[in-house]
Amino acid sequence: MKIAVFLLLTFFFEFSATADERGESLKAALKGADKLQFTIPDLDEKPDLPRFTFAKPAEIEKLIQSLAFEEESPGYCSLLGPPRITFFKGDQRLASLFYYDYGGIGWGSNLWEGDSVFTPESHKAWRTWFKEHGEPWFQQTFDARLDYEERQTANREAFLNALPGPARKVIESYRPALDQHLNEHPLEDIIDNFDDGPVLVETRKKLISSIPDRQELTCALVKSLGTLSLRAPDCGCWSSYDFEINLVLKTAEQLTAADFDKALTSSDPAILLGVARLFFFGQLSQKFPAERGSRTAAKLIDAVANHDRGGNATWIFQWLDRFSSPEMTQTLEQIALGELELPASPLNLSQNLSFPHYACLLLSKTDSQKFEVCLEAASKLDTEYPDDPLALLISRANRDSTISVPGNIFESRSTPICLDALSLLEKQRTKEALDLIITEATAHDWADVRENAVLTIERMTGKKWFQNGENERAEWHGENIRKWWTANKSNFKIPKSKPE
C-alpha cells in the first residue's frame, strides 16, 4: 500500500461562492461521463498507466451526483504531482480533477475561484464509492491522515503535560497571541516571527519568569523536549519542531551551563534526552569547558543509546571525535563492543560507517587498553556500510606502522577514513605516498578531504599554494598542484624532515 505524503503550499485567499455554484458547475461539466481514470503521477511506477479505471456510466453518475462543497474556498493549492481523477465521455476528456488529502478538489476551470473543499458527507461518499468499486486509496489516505492528527494531538499533550502549570499556561498562550499579532500586522510574514519577533520575545520572558528557580526551569523545559524523544520519530526527531517547541528551544538558549547542573544529575530519561537535544543539536555544548563537556557528552550518548525513540542516534555520529577524556574513551569502547547500541537513522545524515567500526577508528588514536578486544568484536559484525572493513584496516594501521595504506584508499566515501589515511601517508614521507595524495585525494568528492590533502602536500613538500587569503580555500589549488606534480614528479625529492 502506498500512502502519499505531500507538501502543500497553499495561498490563503478565501473565495466565496454558494455550495450550489461550485457543485452544480462541476456536475454540469461531467454530465454524460462514462469512464474515469485515477493516477498519482509522483507515486505510480508508470504514471501514464492509470492505477484505476472504471467504465460503468450509471455508477459514475452516482459519484457525480454526490459532489457537494463548502461555500468558502481555501484558495489555490500548489501540489507537486497531485493525484488526478479524469472523467471521459467516449474519447472526449470532460475534466481532470486534482485531489488533496485534506479533503479538497482542484479544477483548472475559470468556473471556480480557488479550490473546493468537500462537505463531510460528500467526502465520505467519495471515499466510499471508490472503495466499493475497487480503489481503497482515498479511504486509506484519509485514515492515515486521521491517525497522524491523533498522534500529533497526543504528542502535543505529552509535551505540555511535562511542564508545570504556570509554564504550560504561558506556552499555550503563545500561538493565539501570535495569530492576533499577525492579524493586526497583515504585512508581516509568519516565518519572520518564528525565530524572532515581539510575540516570541515577550512570551519567552514570561516563560522564564513562570518558574523562578533557574535550575527547576531548566529541568521543566528539557523534560518537555525529552518526552517527545521518548515517543516516536514523528515528534521526537530533533530536526522536527513547531512554534511551541521552538519557543522552548529559544528559551533554553538564554540558560547558562550552571542552570543545567540539576538536570545533568537527574536519572529521568526524559530530562537527559532533552539536554541531549540541546547539547548535540543546539549550542549547549559550547557553554561547557572542554573537560566538563566531554564528561557530559559521554553521559548523554548513553541516554540516547538506551532511551531515544526519535531516531536521533545518527546525530551523535558527528560528535564522537570532538571530545577526549577517559569517560569518552570508555563510551567508545562500549559502542565498539556493542554494549551501547546507536542505530543508524533512516535519514542517514552522512553517516558512512557503522558505530562500532567508527568507534574502533577513534579508539585506535587513544590509549585504550581494550582496543584489540574491540577490534575483534567489530570484525565479527556483519558489514552495515561498504567502508566498514576499511575502517578496521585503517584502525590497525594507526597502531601498527608496518600495515600499508591501500592504493585505492581515496575511493572511500568516508571522510574519517580518508583523513586518517592522509595522516598515515604523511608519516611515511615517501614519493609514492605523496603521489597518491596528489593524484587521488586532491580530486576526492568531499571538500574536507580535498582541503586537508592540499595542506598535507604543503607540509610534505615545503611548498606553498594556499595563501590564507580572504574567503580562500586550500582545496581550490588542487588542480594547480596536480599540474605541478606532472611537470616535476620525476625530479622532485621530498625534504628529509618536515619544513618548519
N, C-alpha and C positions, 0 to 999 in steps of 0.2 A: 504493500500500500504506500502510495506517495502522497504525503500531505504537504502542500505548498506553504512556504513561509516567505511572504513578500514584504518588501519595504514600500510603504505607502507614503507618497509625497503629496499631500492634499493642500490645495489652495482654498482657504476657507472664505468663500464669498457665498452668502446664503441667497438662493434664488427661490422666490415664492411662486407657487402655482397651485391650482387646486389638484387634488389627487386624481380627479376625473380627467383633467387635461393631460397629465403625464401618462396614466394608464391607457386612456382611450386612444391617444395618438399612437402609442406603440401597438395596441391591438389592431388599429386600422392598418398600420404598416405591415402587420404579419398576417392579414386576412388571406385565407386560402393556402397557408403553409402546409406542405405535405411531407416535408423532411427537415430534420435538423441534425447538425453535427456539432460535437463538442471536442475542443482541442485545448491543450495547455502548452503553448509554444516553448516555454522555458523548461518544462519538465519532460515532455514526451521525447523519446529517443528518435522518433520520426515525426517532426512537427507537422509535416504535410499530410500525414496519415491520421485522420481523426481517431481518438480513442473510443468514441461512442457515436454511432449513427443510428437514427430512429426514423422510420418512414411509415407511420400509421396516422393519416390525417385526422381521424376522429379523436385519437388520444392527444395529438399535438394541440388540437383546438381546445381541449380541456385545460392544458397547461397555459395557453394564451389567455383564456378567459379568467384564470386565477390571478392574473397580474394585477397588483394594486400597490400604490406607492404613497409614501408620506408627502405632505404638501411642501415641506422645506427640503431643499437640496443642500448637501454639504459643500457643494462646489464641484470642481473637476478634480479627479484623482489621476495622478501620473503614476502608472504602474508598469514596471519592466516585464514584458511578456505575460500579460494577464490571461487568465482562462477566457476562452471565447466560445460563444454559442451562436451558430449561424443558421438562419432559417431560409429554406428554399421553397419555391413554388415551381415544380418542374425543374428546368435548368436555370431558372431565374433566382438570383440571390435577393431575398427580400430585405434582410437586415443582419448585421453582425453585432452582437451584444457582448460587452466585457463584464465579467463577474468579479466582484470584490468581496473578500470573505467577511467583511464587516456587515454584509447584507445589502450591498448596493449593486446597481446596474449602470453601466456606461453605454451610451448610444451616440455614435457620431452623427448626430442629426441636429439641424437647426430648429427642430420642433421642441427640443429640450434645452433649457438653460441650466447647465450643471448636470451632474449625475443624479440618479434617483435611488432612494432607499426603500426597500420593500417594507410594507406593513408587516408586523409579526405574523399575521395569518397567511399572507401571501408568501412570505419567505418559507414558512413551514410547508405550504402546499408545493412550492417549487422543489424543495429538498425531497419531499415525499414522492412527488411524481417521478423524479429521476431515479430515486432508489427503487421504486416499484417496477420501473421499466429497465432495470439492469445497470444503472450507473450510480453507485453509492458515494461518489467523490464529494458531492456537495454536503451530504449529511456527515460524512467523516470529517470534513474540514470544519463544519460548524461545531461538531462535538469536540474536536481538538482545540478550537478557539475557546469554547466554554471551559474546558479543562485547564487551559493556560490561564484564563482570567481567574478561575477559582484558586489556582496555585498562587497567582500573584497577590490575590487578596489575603490568603493565608500567610504568605511570606511577609507582607507588609504588617499584618497583625503581630506576627512573631517579632519582627523588628521593633515595633512600638512597645510591645509588652516587656521587652528587655529594659526599657527605660523607666526611671521613677516618674511618678505622676506629673510633677512640675515640668520636667524636661519633655515628657511626651506631649503635654499640652502646648508647649512652645512649638514643637515640630509640626504638630497637626494644624497649627495656625499659619504655617508658612505659605503653603500653596494658595489658600484663599486670599491671603494678603498680597501675594504676588499677582494673582489674577486681577484683583482690584486695582493694583498699581498699573498693570498693563491696559486695563480698560480706561483708566484715567490718562494714560500716556500711550495712545494707539500707535504712535510712530516708533516706539521702542520695540526692538526685536527680543523675543523671549530668550533666545540663545545668549544675547548680550547680558542677560540677567542671571545666567546660570552660575557663573563663577564670580560674579561681581554684582554691583547694583545696590541701591539704597535698601531694598527689602531684605536681601541676604545679609547685608552688614548689620542692620538693626536686629534681625532675628537672631543672628549669631551672638550679638551682645546679650540678648535675652536668654539664650540657651546657656551661655557661660554663667550668667548670674542666677540661673534657676537652681544650681547646686553649688553653694558657697565653697565647699571644700574641693580644691582643685583635683586632688587625687581621687575622690569619690566621683567627681565629674568625669574624669578620665576613664575610670572603670565602667561607668554607665555608658559612655559613648562607644568605647571599644567593644563592650558586650553586645550592643545592638548590632554592630557590624559583624562580629564573630558569630552571632546567632544565625545570620544568613549563610555564612560559610559552613555551618553545621547541617544545612538543609539540602541544597542541591545546586548544580551548576547554573540553572536558570535564574537564580537570585544570589548565589554565593560567590560567583566568579568576581574577582577583584576588578576586572575591567568593566563590569556592568554596574551601573548605578542610575538613580533617578534624582529628582530635585531634593527629596528628603534625605537620601543617603549622601548626596553631595553636600548638603548643609552640615551634616555630621562630620564629613571629611574636612570641610573648610574650617569648622570649629576646632577640630583636632590640630590643625596647623598652628593654632595660637598657643598650644600647650608646650611646655618645656620638657626636657628629659627627666627632670626631677618629678614632674607630675605623673610619670609612668611607674614610679617606684612600687606602689601598691599593686598595680596591675601585673607587673612582672614577677611578683611573688605569689600571685594567685594560682590556684590549681584548677580554676574554672576554664575548660577548653574554649568556651565562647570568648572569654576575656583575652586569652592568649592568641586566639585566631584573629581577633580584632586588632591587637597590637601587631601581629604579623602582617596584616594588610597594610598598615601604616608604615611599617618598617621596610618591607620588601617592595611595596608598590607605591610608596609615598616618599616623604622626605625625612621621616623619623630617624633613620639610620645616621643621618648627617648631624643629628643633635647629640650623639653619644661620642665620647672619646674612644679611641681605637680599641683599647683593651676591653672596655665595657661593651662596646658594640659587637665585638667578636663573641663574647660570652652570651650576649643577648641573641645573636643570630643563631647560635647553636641550640639554645632553648626553644626558639620559635620554630626552627626547622623540625624539631622533634614534635611540636604541637601540630604543625601542618601534616607531617607524615602520619600521625596517629588519629587525627580528628577531622581534617578538612574533607568536605564533600562537595566543595565548589569547583573542583578541577584546577586548583591553584598551584599544585606541586611544581609544574613546569616553570613557574616564575622563579622558583628557588634556584634553578639550574644556573642562571647567570650570576648568582651571588656566591656560589661555593668557593670561588677563587679570590674573593675580596677580603677574606678575614684569615688571620693567622693567630692561633692560640692553641693551647693544649685541649681546650674544650672543642674547638673546631676540628682538630685532628681526630679526636675521639668520634665526633659526629661523622666524619668522612669514613672512618673505619666501620662504623655501624652501617652506613649506606652500602659500602663495598661488600660487607658480609651478609647483607640482606636483613639486618636487624631493624633497619629503618627503611621502609618502602615508600618511595616517592614516585608514584605512577606518572607517566607522561600524559599530558593533556591532549585531547583531540585537536586543540589549536596548534600544537607543536611549538610555536613561538621560537623558531630557530634552534630548538634543541636537536642536536645531531649525534648525541651519544646517549646510551642508557646511563642512568645514575650510577650504578655500581662501577661501570667501566670508567666513567669520568672521575669518580672518586679515587680510583686506583691511579689515574693520571696525576691527580693533585697530590695524593699521598706519596708518590714517587719523589716529590720535591720537599718532603718533610722528613723529620727524624722518626717517623712511625716505626715502632718495633713489630707491628703486625702487618707490615707491607706485603711480605711474601705470602702470608696466610690469606690476606685479602685478594692478592693477585690470583692465587689458586682457586679461591671461591668464585671470583668473577669469570675465570676461564672455563668454568663448568656450566655457566649460564648459556641459555640459547641466545643467539645474536638478535638483538632488537633493532639495531641500526647497522647499516653496512660498514661503518668505520669502527665498530666496537672492537674487533680483533686488532686493528691497527693501534687503537688506544692502549691496549695491553702491551704491544710490541714497543711503543714509544715509552711506556711506563718502565719497562725493563731497561731500555737504552738510557733513560735518565739516571738509572742506578748503576749501570754496567757499561763502561766506555768501550768495551770490545764488541758491543752489539751495533751493527751498522744501520744507518738510516736508509730505507729502501729508495731506489731511484725514482719511483713513482709516488713518493710521499705527498707531493703537492697536487695529486689528483683527489686527495681527501677533501671532503666538504666540511670538515670540522675545523673551525678556527683554532680551538685549543691545541689540537694535534699539530697543525701547521706551525703555530707559534713555538711550540716545544721543539719541533724539527729545526726551525731556524736557529734556535739556541744551541742545539746539538751540533749542527753543521758549522756554526761559528767557532765552537770549541775545537773542531777538527782542524780548522785553518789550512785546508788543502785546496788546491786548484779545482779538484773535482767537486768539492763541496760548494765552492764559490760559483762554479759553472751551473750547478743545479739551482742555486738560489736565483742567479741572474736569468737563466733561461725559462724557469718554471714559476718560481714564487712571485716574481715581479709582474707576471701575467695571470695571476690567480683571480678567480671570480670575486673573492671577498676583499674589500678595501683594506681591512685591518691586516690581512696577510701581505698585501702589496706594500702597505705603508711600512710595516716592520721589516720587510725584505730590503727595501731601499736603505733604511737606517743600518741594517746589519751589513750590507755591502759597503757602506761608507766606513764602518768600523774595521772591516776586514781589509779594505784596500788602502785606507788612509786618504782617499779622495773625497771630494765634497761636491755634491749636486744640490742638495737641499739647503737653501739659504735662510730658512725660517722667516720668510717674508710674510707680510700681512695676507692672511687668507690662503697662504701657500700650503700645499700638502706634499709630503715627500713622495707619495706614490705617483705623482704626476711625472716624475723623472724616470720612470721605468723604461720607457721606450728609448730615451737617450742613453741610458745605461746599457741596454742591450746592443745598441749600435756601437757604443764604445767598446764593448766586450768583443763584438765581431771583428773589430779592427785591431784589437790589442791582445786578444786571448793568447796567441801563440808566444808572445814575448813577455807577457806580464808575469811578475813574480810577487807572491804575497809577502808582505813585510814579516820578518821573523817574530816581531812582538806587536801587540795591538798599539796603534798610534794613540798618543795622548790626546 
